[in-house]
Amino acid sequence: MIEDIDPLLRENTMTDDKLENLRQHFRMLDNNKAVSELLIYRINFSNANIFQSLAPMLQKNRRLVNFILDQCELGLIGVSSLSFLLRKSSSIKHIYLIYNGNGNDSIGVLVAALNMLPELEVLDLERNRIGMHGCCILANMLKHPISEMKRIGLQYNRIDDEGAAISENSLRNNTKVTHMDLELKPDHFKAKSAFAK
């Protein structure tokens, strides 16, 4: 079963009514143990700390494997709340945080939570704002892997050739990651389009 949450009809404003409706929707999922994929699309979480409403579902549902936030503006507050939420789940294997505005300031917070997910296999951070500092934080995580991560997607971030080299070098002694996607905008950088062992 896949739960697709797009209650704001592609609007990016979060009024009190919409916020309460979203909380109620999350609460209705508390006892649903059949959802294997949760997709949240185009919701602005940057000023709304509502991820806690999902915590009971993540604690109870051991079938939830895929967690997807697509085009949700998170900000540091949102990433902090998300990190708290992810620590409640032991079943999530695939995390897709695509086009969410995550930058260098939020990667450290996120990585701390990811290190609490030993079953994590896929991390996709496509189309965010990750630059050199974020690459260094992720590289440190990859040098000392705690999870079973096999794939990491960093395509279309703010990663230059030096950041790409740091990311690739972090895998020299990592025997778990088999694919790292560093596809960059070809008119800006010369970095390889992909790295695979």
C-alpha positions in Angstrom: 0.0 0.0 0.0 1.3 3.5 -0.9 0.1 6.6 0.8 0.4 9.7 -1.3 0.0 13.0 0.6 -0.6 16.1 -1.5 -3.4 17.7 0.4 -2.5 21.3 -0.4 -3.3 21.0 -4.1 0.2 22.0 -5.0 0.1 25.2 -3.1 3.1 26.2 -1.0 1.4 28.1 1.8 0.6 26.5 5.1 -2.5 28.1 6.7 -3.6 27.0 10.2 -6.6 25.1 8.6 -4.4 23.2 6.2 -1.9 22.5 8.9 -4.6 21.0 11.1 -6.0 18.9 8.2 -2.5 17.5 7.5 -2.0 16.6 11.2 -5.4 14.8 11.2 -4.4 12.9 8.1 -1.1 11.9 9.7 -2.9 10.8 12.9 -5.3 8.6 10.8 -2.2 6.7 9.7 -1.2 5.9 13.3 -2.6 2.3 13.3 -2.1 1.6 9.6 0.5 -1.1 9.4 0.1 -1.8 5.7 1.7 1.4 4.2 5.1 0.5 2.6 5.7 3.8 0.9 5.0 7.3 2.1 5.2 10.2 -0.4 4.8 13.8 0.8 4.7 16.2 -2.1 5.0 20.0 -2.2 4.4 20.9 1.4 6.3 23.7 3.1 7.7 22.5 6.4 10.2 25.3 6.9 8.0 27.0 9.5 5.8 24.2 10.6 7.0 21.6 13.0 4.4 18.9 12.2 6.6 15.8 11.6 5.9 14.6 15.2 2.3 13.7 14.1 3.9 11.0 12.0 6.0 9.5 14.8 3.4 7.0 16.0 3.0 5.5 12.6 6.7 5.2 12.1 7.1 3.5 15.4 4.2 1.0 14.8 4.5 0.3 11.1 7.4 -2.1 10.4 6.4 -2.4 6.7 7.2 1.2 5.8 10.3 1.0 3.6 10.2 4.0 1.3 10.1 7.6 2.7 9.8 10.3 0.1 9.7 14.1 0.4 9.5 15.7 -3.0 9.6 19.5 -3.4 9.0 20.2 0.3 10.7 23.3 1.5 12.3 22.0 4.8 14.7 24.6 6.1 16.8 23.9 9.2 13.7 23.6 11.4 12.1 21.1 9.1 15.3 19.0 8.8 15.6 19.0 12.6 12.0 17.7 12.9 12.6 15.2 10.2 15.7 13.9 11.8 13.8 13.4 15.1 11.1 11.5 13.2 13.5 9.2 11.3 15.0 8.1 14.6 11.6 6.6 15.5 11.7 4.1 12.6 13.7 0.9 12.3 12.2 -0.2 9.0 13.0 2.6 6.5 15.4 1.4 3.9 15.0 4.0 1.2 15.0 7.8 1.8 14.4 10.2 -1.0 14.7 13.9 -0.1 14.4 15.4 -3.5 14.3 19.1 -4.4 13.8 20.2 -0.7 16.2 23.0 -0.4 18.5 21.1 1.9 21.9 22.9 2.2 25.1 22.6 4.0 23.6 23.9 7.2 21.1 21.0 7.5 23.3 18.1 6.3 25.0 17.6 9.7 21.7 17.4 11.5 20.4 14.9 8.9 23.5 12.7 8.9 23.2 12.3 12.7 19.8 10.8 12.2 20.8 8.6 9.3 23.5 7.1 11.4 20.7 5.8 13.6 19.2 3.8 10.7 21.2 0.6 10.3 18.9 -0.8 7.6 19.2 2.3 5.3 20.1 1.2 1.8 19.3 4.1 -0.5 19.7 7.9 0.2 18.7 10.2 -2.6 19.5 13.9 -2.0 18.9 15.0 -5.6 18.4 18.7 -6.5 19.2 20.3 -3.2 21.8 22.9 -2.2 24.6 20.7 -1.0 28.0 22.2 -1.6 31.6 21.6 -0.4 30.8 21.6 3.4 27.9 19.2 2.9 30.1 16.9 0.8 32.7 16.8 3.6 30.0 15.8 6.2 28.6 13.1 3.9 32.1 11.9 3.0 32.9 11.4 6.7 29.7 9.3 7.1 30.7 7.2 4.1 34.2 6.7 5.4 32.7 5.2 8.6 29.5 3.5 7.5 27.1 2.4 10.1 24.2 1.5 7.8 23.9 -0.9 4.9 23.8 2.0 2.4 24.3 0.8 -1.2 23.3 3.9 -3.2 23.6 7.6 -2.7 22.3 10.2 -5.1 23.8 13.7 -5.1 22.9 14.8 -8.6 22.2 18.4 -9.4 23.4 20.0 -6.2 26.1 22.7 -5.8 28.9 20.2 -6.0 32.0 21.2 -8.0 34.9 19.0 -9.1 36.6 19.3 -5.8 33.4 18.2 -3.9 32.9 15.4 -6.4 36.5 14.2 -5.7 36.0 14.3 -1.9 32.7 12.3 -2.3 34.4 9.7 -4.5 37.5 9.4 -2.3 35.2 8.7 0.7 34.3 5.4 -0.9 37.9 4.0 -1.2 37.5 1.8 1.8 33.7 1.6 1.9 32.7 -1.9 0.8 29.0 -1.3 1.0 28.2 1.6 -1.4 28.0 0.3 -5.0 26.6 3.4 -6.7 27.1 7.1 -6.2 25.4 9.5 -8.6 27.2 12.8 -9.0 25.6 14.0 -12.2 26.2 17.7 -12.3 25.2 20.4 -14.7 27.5 19.8 -17.6 27.9 23.5 -18.5 29.3 24.2 -15.0 31.6 21.4 -14.1 33.7 18.7 -15.6 33.0 16.1 -12.9 32.1 12.5 -13.8 28.4 11.9 -14.4 28.4 8.8 -12.2 30.6 6.7 -10.1 30.1 3.0 -9.6 32.4 0.3 -8.2 
